[in-house]
């Protein structure tokens, strides 16, 4: 089976991982307009204010997507 998830926010990542949990062999693609790695949008204010650096807004859920065979690509 092939799966296409639109959006690489927390919900999209959670959906991809849930699918992987049920379908170990399926092709999973998460499509996003973002060019960089997934990040937590609510923390953008902290980045802009200088409270954290770029690594501080990274989405921890996204660290092992490639290891799980989940492809993240831009549209």
Number of C-alpha atoms within 10 A of each C-alpha: 7 9 14 13 16 15 18 26 18 17 12 17 22 14 15 23 20 11 16 19 11 9 13 10 11 14 15 22 18 22 17 18 11 14 9 10 12 21 21 15 13 9 15 17 12 15 15 11 9 10 11 14 13 13 10 15 18 17 17 13 15 19 12 11 17 10 8 14 17 21 15 21 16 12 10
